[in-house]
Amino acid sequence: MAGDVLAPHRTAGVCTNHSPNIGSISLTCTLRNRRAPAVWAASTIVTLLATVAHGQTPKPSAPQAKLCSPPGQEGQVSAQALLAWLLDEPVVRDAVLDANGDGNTLVGEKIRALTEDDYCASIAASCNDEEKAALQRARERLRAFAAGQPGYVIERLDAAGVPSPVGPGQIDARDLLDQRGQQLRIRCVALPPEAVKEEAYWHENGERDGGFRLTGDIDNLSKSRGSLGAVKAAQLSITSDLIEDETAYRVNAVAGYAFEVAGGDDVTISFIPFLEAERVTSGDETQIDKLGAGFQQAATVDWPWTLRSQFAVTPVYETDSDFESQIGTLKFRWTPALAPETGFPLGFSQVYGPLDLRFGLDFLADAGRVFDDGDQGNLEGEGTFLRLGNQASMQLRGAPETLLRPFEIQISNRYLYNVDTNFENINQFDAAIAYLFPGKENYQLSFAYSNGRDENSLELYEFWQTQFGIRF
């Protein structure tokens, strides 16, 4: 199987039934410090181009170029070609398709994986969350193909070999993967004019997870929701402030709406307008007070069997609840991931006995300007800043189908070096023990320790927190 991308690069869902008031798409770009106008211009151009693409009809889900042999209207779709297309899911390991664990992956085992909804519960290996979601997507594609696809005709052959068309709903999806035994044939035919138009390179991506986003960190907005345990949760917490020696209350949330399009089979582009808020209060005193708005533009690039990446650029404006301070920042992020075949779970989860382990790594750059320090002493002297650094994280939780599954240890460290020595360096360490609600991993309870320096006020903090977290 091919590699993974930032956990799964394809997860179920599309932009549905959420507020449609915000829309569009864009791609990342690179810059040097103090060239923000060029980035804004490039982002705007790509956004407009992708908005046009977003308005087109979605691309057919079953491409003739991959399925028909020989290519063209005289070709046919073999069970082997259909099977390979359905299992083009980089996140699924060969061990998961080896149902009996004997080291050999047989066609019959692959057919089981694509036709049995409870497959993961009946095999020797454990499926992680991404693999369960990927197999379910493959099953849905198979069912959709059996129900009828433009450009294909399914025929049943009688004893004399004479074909007769099979209409929608007249065939079991499993039979398509056993054409010889069922005397079936799938012919490739000319696409109707409206379907030919759908072959545009950019098309709405129905295999990822556009829609409402809620998280505790801007960098988590565009990351896949295929494994919710890896997404930082928005938080409501009771906090023990170790510096001020008092109890405080903390609210931290970033909410947005994601729109996505795909380019060919290898690139997915996301555009996510968002709002953020963070506030830490104790009585009448406020330690952290942040409001912000911006939009994130991210590109996920798939290179099978090799390193895979997500690139994101995020312009954001931040202030406080009194609108006194004003800070503009252009954030850049590169998040690499390795293929599962490497054996090192960077950007995906790997099961080791009763435990499920995942590492994450983000390379970061923030270029910004303090337009108004809002009388905050640490920001005295308005000016530009450039920060370079990274964030490393680890999640360790129970393996699927074990009693330990709801429990997770979460550790992360974020470091940003300020190239401009007028500002302090940023270092933020977080560690938590969390309980994820079974079957509802959007919600968690956790006990956490945090210390570091706030990126806006540059104030030092150190907290013990009891948290309720939620993410979408």
Sequence and secondary structure as in RCSB ss.txt:
>XXXX:A:sequence
MAGDVLAPHRTAGVCTNHSPNIGSISLTCTLRNRRAPAVWAASTIVTLLATVAHGQTPKPSAPQAKLCSPPGQEG
QVSAQALLAWLLDEPVVRDAVLDANGDGNTLVGEKIRALTEDDYCASIAASCNDEEKAALQRARERLRAFAAGQP
GYVIERLDAAGVPSPVGPGQIDARDLLDQRGQQLRIRCVALPPEAVKEEAYWHENGERDGGFRLTGDIDNLSKSR
GSLGAVKAAQLSITSDLIEDETAYRVNAVAGYAFEVAGGDDVTISFIPFLEAERVTSGDETQIDKLGAGFQQAAT
VDWPWTLRSQFAVTPVYETDSDFESQIGTLKFRWTPALAPETGFPLGFSQVYGPLDLRFGLDFLADAGRVFDDGD
QGNLEGEGTFLRLGNQASMQLRGAPETLLRPFEIQISNRYLYNVDTNFENINQFDAAIAYLFPGKENYQLSFAYS
NGRDENSLELYEFWQTQFGIRF
>XXXX:A:secstr
    SSS S  S  S SS TTS          TT HHHHHHHHHHHHHHHHHHHTS    SS HHHHEESSSTT 
EE HHHHHHHHT  TT  HHHH TT SS   HHHHHHHHH TTGGGSSSS   HHHHHHHHHHHHHHHHHHT  T
TEEEEEE TT  EEE  TTSS GGGGG HHHHTEEEEE    HHHHHTT SEEE TTS  EEEEES GGGSSS S
SSGGGS  EEEEEEEETTTTEEEEEEEEEEEEEEEEEETTTEEEEEEEEEEEEEEEETTEEEEEEEEEEEEEEEE
E  TTS EEEEEEEEEEEE TTS EEEEEEEEEEEEE  GGGS  BSSEEEETTEEEEEEEEEEEEEEEEEEETT
 GGG S  EEEEEEEEEEEEEEE TTSTTTTEEEEEEEEEEEESSTTS  EEEEEEEEEEE TT TTEEEEEEEE
EEE TTT  EEEEEEEEEEE  
